[in-house]
Amino acid sequence: MSVLAPASRIMELASMPAENRDLIRLRHRALACRSMIEASIMPHPRLLSSG
């Protein structure tokens, strides 16, 4: 993942129990996958017209 979290977020995660970190990581991954799927399903007029 090339997404960089703010330092405050990293410290917040570091102070959590490992189980919570795993849950948050899974939730972020699920959200990222869903947004990628939605983006691939939705038409992109700009991309289509520029091609």
C-alpha positions in Angstrom: 0.0 0.0 0.0 1.4 3.4 -1.0 -1.0 5.3 1.1 0.8 7.2 3.9 -0.9 7.8 7.2 -0.3 10.9 9.2 2.2 10.5 12.1 -0.5 11.0 14.6 -2.5 8.1 13.1 0.5 5.9 13.1 1.2 6.7 16.8 -2.5 6.0 17.5 -2.3 2.6 15.9 1.0 1.8 17.6 -0.6 2.3 21.0 -3.5 -0.1 20.2 -3.6 -3.8 21.0 -2.5 -6.0 18.0 -6.1 -7.3 17.6 -7.5 -3.8 17.0 -4.7 -3.0 14.5 -5.6 -6.1 12.6 -9.3 -5.2 12.6 -8.6 -1.7 11.4 -6.2 -3.0 8.7 -8.9 -5.4 7.5 -11.5 -2.7 7.5 -9.3 -0.3 5.5 -8.5 -3.1 3.0 -12.2 -3.9 2.6 -13.0 -0.2 2.0 -10.2 0.1 -0.5 -11.3 -3.0 -2.4 -14.9 -1.8 -2.4 -13.9 1.6 -3.8 -11.8 0.0 -6.4 -14.6 -2.2 -7.5 -17.1 0.7 -7.6 -14.6 2.7 -9.6 -14.2 -0.1 -12.1 -18.0 -0.6 -12.4 -18.9 3.1 -12.8 -18.4 4.6 -16.2 -15.6 7.2 -16.6 -16.7 9.7 -19.2 -13.5 11.6 -19.0 -11.3 8.6 -19.6 -13.5 7.3 -22.4 -13.7 10.6 -24.2 -10.0 11.3 -23.9 -9.1 7.9 -25.4 
